[in-house]
Amino acid sequence: MSFENIILYDVNDLYDIEPEHLGDLERIDRRDMTLAIIGSRIKNHFRGYESADILDCIVNPEVFRESAIYLNLQLVFYANSGSSGDYLRKAEYYALKYEESLKRALEQIEIDGFETTGPQLVR
């Protein structure tokens, strides 16, 4: 299965984290954008890997579930922030949570035919 067709989370997962705020906002579902951003970060992390598309070689894409949820929340709150207020603070908070969870996910990723032994690859 190709990476862009992977479903890491459901929109209801967003409401599990932010039930009181998301009901008032539009365009909550940013799954396509989150996959594109996370995919870009993965490619950058493994930029020396010889593969037609490293994303399609990921054995355990579920490790990016939490990162994708936090990124989706960050994008939604930032888009609705108006550059100030509670939504901006929430966007900044979820941006930090996204970076932390992405770092953990990149340490746990398994790529078919490729040995990963930690957060960085050494050639």
C-alpha atoms as a printed R data frame, in Angstrom:
    type eleno elety resid chain resno       x      y      z
1   ATOM     1    CA   MET     A     1   0.000  0.000  0.000
2   ATOM     2    CA   SER     A     2   1.328  3.431 -0.844
3   ATOM     3    CA   PHE     A     3   1.936  5.931  1.934
4   ATOM     4    CA   GLU     A     4  -0.588  8.466  0.655
5   ATOM     5    CA   ASN     A     5  -3.360  5.859  0.955
6   ATOM     6    CA   ILE     A     6  -2.613  5.024  4.586
7   ATOM     7    CA   ILE     A     7  -5.211  6.045  7.148
8   ATOM     8    CA   LEU     A     8  -3.342  6.829 10.343
9   ATOM     9    CA   TYR     A     9  -6.316  8.154 12.294
10  ATOM    10    CA   ASP     A    10  -9.982  8.994 12.094
11  ATOM    11    CA   VAL     A    11 -11.421 12.482 12.482
12  ATOM    12    CA   ASN     A    12 -13.129 11.274 15.661
13  ATOM    13    CA   ASP     A    13  -9.661 10.841 17.182
14  ATOM    14    CA   LEU     A    14  -9.285 14.617 16.998
15  ATOM    15    CA   TYR     A    15 -12.517 15.105 18.930
16  ATOM    16    CA   ASP     A    16 -11.270 12.698 21.596
17  ATOM    17    CA   ILE     A    17  -8.473 15.180 22.352
18  ATOM    18    CA   GLU     A    18 -10.261 18.511 21.775
19  ATOM    19    CA   PRO     A    19 -14.019 17.868 22.067
20  ATOM    20    CA   GLU     A    20 -15.018 21.334 23.300
21  ATOM    21    CA   HIS     A    21 -13.216 23.409 20.654
22  ATOM    22    CA   LEU     A    22 -13.393 21.478 17.401
23  ATOM    23    CA   GLY     A    23 -17.181 21.521 17.192
24  ATOM    24    CA   ASP     A    24 -17.116 25.253 16.469
25  ATOM    25    CA   LEU     A    25 -14.488 25.100 13.713
26  ATOM    26    CA   GLU     A    26 -14.639 24.343 10.012
27  ATOM    27    CA   ARG     A    27 -12.355 22.109  7.944
28  ATOM    28    CA   ILE     A    28 -11.245 19.869 10.787
29  ATOM    29    CA   ASP     A    29 -10.054 17.027  8.551
30  ATOM    30    CA   ARG     A    30  -6.500 17.817  7.388
31  ATOM    31    CA   ARG     A    31  -5.397 14.201  6.879
32  ATOM    32    CA   ASP     A    32  -4.155 14.716  3.320
33  ATOM    33    CA   MET     A    33  -2.016 17.652  4.411
34  ATOM    34    CA   THR     A    34  -0.673 15.825  7.469
35  ATOM    35    CA   LEU     A    35   0.375 12.833  5.357
36  ATOM    36    CA   ALA     A    36   2.144 15.121  2.888
37  ATOM    37    CA   ILE     A    37   4.012 16.998  5.633
38  ATOM    38    CA   ILE     A    38   4.994 13.873  7.543
39  ATOM    39    CA   GLY     A    39   5.995 12.161  4.298
40  ATOM    40    CA   SER     A    40   8.255 15.083  3.470
41  ATOM    41    CA   ARG     A    41   9.856 14.931  6.919
42  ATOM    42    CA   ILE     A    42  10.468 11.178  6.554
43  ATOM    43    CA   LYS     A    43  12.067 11.640  3.133
44  ATOM    44    CA   ASN     A    44  14.283 14.382  4.524
45  ATOM    45    CA   HIS     A    45  15.303 12.202  7.477
46  ATOM    46    CA   PHE     A    46  16.278  9.336  5.147
47  ATOM    47    CA   ARG     A    47  17.526 11.438  2.230
48  ATOM    48    CA   GLY     A    48  20.477  9.126  1.497
49  ATOM    49    CA   TYR     A    49  18.353  5.995  1.198
50  ATOM    50    CA   GLU     A    50  18.394  4.365 -2.235
51  ATOM    51    CA   SER     A    51  14.761  3.635 -3.057
52  ATOM    52    CA   ALA     A    52  12.249  4.783 -5.621
53  ATOM    53    CA   ASP     A    53  10.018  5.908 -2.787
54  ATOM    54    CA   ILE     A    54  11.043  5.262  0.784
55  ATOM    55    CA   LEU     A    55   7.532  6.017  2.005
56  ATOM    56    CA   ASP     A    56   6.185  2.891  0.338
57  ATOM    57    CA   CYS     A    57   8.846  0.795  2.127
58  ATOM    58    CA   ILE     A    58   7.667  1.719  5.632
59  ATOM    59    CA   VAL     A    59   6.678 -1.458  7.455
60  ATOM    60    CA   ASN     A    60   5.071  0.195 10.495
61  ATOM    61    CA   PRO     A    61   3.384  3.477  9.453
62  ATOM    62    CA   GLU     A    62   1.225  3.325 12.586
63  ATOM    63    CA   VAL     A    63   4.132  4.809 14.576
64  ATOM    64    CA   PHE     A    64   3.178  8.144 12.975
65  ATOM    65    CA   ARG     A    65  -0.423  8.075 14.250
66  ATOM    66    CA   GLU     A    66   0.158 10.361 17.237
67  ATOM    67    CA   SER     A    67   2.308 12.745 15.173
68  ATOM    68    CA   ALA     A    68  -0.387 12.989 12.524
69  ATOM    69    CA   ILE     A    69  -3.105 13.745 15.069
70  ATOM    70    CA   TYR     A    70  -1.049 16.476 16.739
71  ATOM    71    CA   LEU     A    71  -0.104 17.975 13.368
72  ATOM    72    CA   ASN     A    72  -3.748 17.992 12.272
73  ATOM    73    CA   LEU     A    73  -4.735 19.793 15.478
74  ATOM    74    CA   GLN     A    74  -1.903 22.287 15.070
75  ATOM    75    CA   LEU     A    75  -2.984 23.068 11.488
76  ATOM    76    CA   VAL     A    76  -6.650 23.484 12.438
77  ATOM    77    CA   PHE     A    77  -6.000 25.752 15.415
78  ATOM    78    CA   TYR     A    78  -3.451 27.856 13.560
79  ATOM    79    CA   ALA     A    79  -5.820 28.323 10.606
80  ATOM    80    CA   ASN     A    80  -8.475 29.565 13.018
81  ATOM    81    CA   SER     A    81  -6.218 31.579 15.327
82  ATOM    82    CA   GLY     A    82  -6.332 35.008 13.741
83  ATOM    83    CA   SER     A    83  -2.735 35.359 15.012
84  ATOM    84    CA   SER     A    84  -3.772 35.705 18.648
85  ATOM    85    CA   GLY     A    85  -5.751 34.198 21.467
86  ATOM    86    CA   ASP     A    86  -6.467 30.710 22.711
87  ATOM    87    CA   TYR     A    87  -6.336 29.051 19.288
88  ATOM    88    CA   LEU     A    88  -2.842 30.383 18.634
89  ATOM    89    CA   ARG     A    89  -1.661 29.037 21.990
90  ATOM    90    CA   LYS     A    90  -3.250 25.688 21.182
91  ATOM    91    CA   ALA     A    91  -1.574 25.665 17.758
92  ATOM    92    CA   GLU     A    92   1.804 26.342 19.354
93  ATOM    93    CA   TYR     A    93   1.203 23.630 21.967
94  ATOM    94    CA   TYR     A    94   0.279 21.034 19.336
95  ATOM    95    CA   ALA     A    95   3.239 22.061 17.180
96  ATOM    96    CA   LEU     A    96   5.526 21.138 20.098
97  ATOM    97    CA   LYS     A    97   3.659 17.879 20.713
98  ATOM    98    CA   TYR     A    98   3.945 17.065 16.993
99  ATOM    99    CA   GLU     A    99   7.710 17.605 16.950
100 ATOM   100    CA   GLU     A   100   8.195 15.468 20.062
101 ATOM   101    CA   SER     A   101   6.062 12.615 18.757
102 ATOM   102    CA   LEU     A   102   7.622 12.790 15.288
103 ATOM   103    CA   LYS     A   103  11.079 12.452 16.806
104 ATOM   104    CA   ARG     A   104   9.946  9.328 18.683
105 ATOM   105    CA   ALA     A   105   8.298  7.898 15.565
106 ATOM   106    CA   LEU     A   106  11.437  8.389 13.479
107 ATOM   107    CA   GLU     A   107  13.326  6.396 16.109
108 ATOM   108    CA   GLN     A   108  10.788  3.550 15.857
109 ATOM   109    CA   ILE     A   109  10.316  3.431 12.089
110 ATOM   110    CA   GLU     A   110  11.022  0.174 10.255
111 ATOM   111    CA   ILE     A   111  11.845  0.266  6.565
112 ATOM   112    CA   ASP     A   112  11.738 -2.882  4.466
113 ATOM   113    CA   GLY     A   113  15.289 -3.933  3.609
114 ATOM   114    CA   PHE     A   114  16.898 -1.208  5.688
115 ATOM   115    CA   GLU     A   115  18.458 -1.448  9.129
116 ATOM   116    CA   THR     A   116  17.583  1.409 11.470
117 ATOM   117    CA   THR     A   117  19.264  1.426 14.848
118 ATOM   118    CA   GLY     A   118  18.125  4.687 16.351
119 ATOM   119    CA   PRO     A   119  17.236  8.224 15.551
120 ATOM   120    CA   GLN     A   120  20.019  8.764 13.032
121 ATOM   121    CA   LEU     A   121  21.465  6.604 10.316
122 ATOM   122    CA   VAL     A   122  25.182  6.310  9.919
123 ATOM   123    CA   ARG     A   123  26.739  5.364  6.612
